[in-house]
Amino acid sequence: MQYFLLSWLLLLSTTLLAQNQQWTVAPDGSGTYRTVQAALDAVPKNNRTLITIFIKKGIYKEKLNLAKKQNFVRLLGEDALETILTFDDFNGRVPDGALEPLGTSEASAFRVFGNDFSAENLTFQNPATTGQAPAMWVYGDKARFLNCRFLGFRDTLYPYGYGSRQYYKNCYIEGTTDFILGAATAWFEGCTLFCKAGGTCIMAASTPDSVQFGFVLQRCKIVGDAPADSYFLGRPWKPTAKTVLLNCELGAHIKPKGWDHWGKESNKQDAFFAEFKSTGLGAAPKSRILWSRQMTPQQAALYTPAAAFRGWDPEGK
């Protein structure tokens, strides 16, 4: 009996260890890996168990990529302000030996293709000031970011995936023109968006017509050092773009019109841009363009993470 009990306990402990792997990245060699990319490369294809990669404080200048089928990866920074993943590629740069320049997606400092990815307490940065230069590009489904910072200029955060589900909570996102863009269903909860001087528009959604929810901001603050009346909240990158603000605080740099149709009259009928109970100096419901919407409490109540994410609970892990 004791033999079988010990065997069962050993099997259980081995199973739990396999289900909860943790690796450490430290440049000084004190961890499992010296670089973040080396740790990402070690994630097996078709992975089905959570792998936590703890990243010690430091500035990691690396072009990062998490490939398709490298699923269930969690990046955990030691400190959000002092654990910085950075690279300075930009749209139009021709890498050494390449025949063609980089596009916006290829220029991203970090690209995530895998599903069930999460990141906590990290800074993602692209300091390039030339052209579009994303700090983070996310294709995979069910991506979650908690207490992260996204630093850049144009196209800082790119929730790319066609209808993929992405959750951002208590994050800080800064940039200039279109610094949040893409086709994903992305929910921003309690985030701070910082509009830098020199920009024109915060968000450029490209929501597919087959997807009900695009970008949703709830209880977010939109601040910045841009001049008064200089930023639109959003514009439709694709005709059926969808962007909704719920109980957000808006600074004086937001234009009274609120939204831009990007020079195409038909976008006024196809896009869905709406607000519910915006506050602050940038909240001007009576001055908003007529084709945007001020939602009723009943309409706003339909916007919940459960509805947007179609059964996925980002707080469930």
Secondary structure, DSSP 8 states (H G I E B T S, - for coil): -HHHHHHHHHHHHHHHHHHEEEEEE-TTS-SSBSSHHHHHHTS-TT--SEEEEEE-SEEEE--EEE-TT--SEEEEES-TTTEEEE----TT---TT-SS---TTTT-SEEE-SSS-EEES-EEE----SS---SEEE-SSSEEEES-EEE-STT-EE--STT-EEEEES-EEEESTT-EEESSEEEEES-EEEE-TT--EEEEE---TT-S--EEEES-EEEESS-TT-BEEEEESSTT-EEEEES-EE-TTB-TT-B--TT-TTHHHH-EEEEES-BSTT--GGGS-TTSEE--HHHHTT--HHHHHTT--TT--
